[in-house]
């Protein structure tokens, strides 16, 4: 079945880079997504990458995709306190539904 | 552009009671999703609508959960009767296909506590 895994916690110092990792199982996924969830809020789409790409950069965000290993990462450059949130990796849609990982809680220390 | 609206934001009920949640998607978005997010987990899809038709309800516990989307716009999700394990945040999302990418927009969620 489909499964998306992430490490649950990450702490970094303000100004450092953060790297959040994700592994997925369904090789037929067309797109892979990164969402951000702040306390008490819904999920906000940060970025996505098409499955035939290796890398995508969008301002401070860099997404790397290793399709062979089914590994996805999100790098946040110059991490700020406002980046503290839970980050979800998601695969899909294929068939009809998105599958989300359990989320990585990023804490940014001053 | 107004976002996805959900109500109520919070609900506390006792087990075996009934509860209903409402969602108003972004205007023009044909696809609507209901997700269940249990504390510490990622969202799990319950049901997906395309206009007013059901696309996927394979993970909806149909013995107690029901959902409808009248006229292809607003949607309601009902739980009857509720169990303790239904305590979660219920997220509604709507989506639009932009340059081939299905882009989901989420509402703030309804936080349900079943006692």
Contacts between the chains, C-beta under 8 A, distances in Angstrom:
chain1	res1	chain2	res2	distance
A	4	B	42	7.4
A	31	B	101	5.9
A	31	B	102	7.4
A	40	B	108	7.1
A	41	B	108	5.7
A	41	B	109	7.7
A	42	B	4	7.3
A	42	B	91	5.7
A	42	B	93	7.4
A	42	B	106	3.2
A	42	B	107	5.2
A	42	B	108	5.1
A	42	B	109	5.5
A	43	B	43	7.0
A	43	B	91	7.2
A	43	B	93	7.7
A	43	B	104	7.7
A	43	B	106	4.5
A	44	B	106	7.2
A	45	B	103	6.2
A	45	B	104	6.5
A	45	B	105	7.5
A	48	B	101	6.0
A	50	B	101	7.9
A	88	B	42	5.4
A	88	B	43	7.6
A	90	B	42	7.7
A	92	B	102	7.9
A	93	B	102	5.2
A	95	B	56	7.4
A	96	B	48	5.6
A	96	B	55	4.9
A	96	B	56	4.0
A	97	B	45	4.5
A	97	B	48	6.2
A	97	B	56	5.4
A	97	B	59	8.0
A	98	B	33	7.9
A	98	B	45	6.6
A	98	B	104	7.1
A	99	B	45	7.9
A	100	B	42	3.4
A	100	B	43	5.0
A	100	B	44	7.5
A	101	B	42	5.3
A	102	B	40	7.2
A	102	B	41	5.4
A	102	B	42	5.0
A	103	B	40	7.9
A	103	B	41	7.5
A	103	B	42	5.4
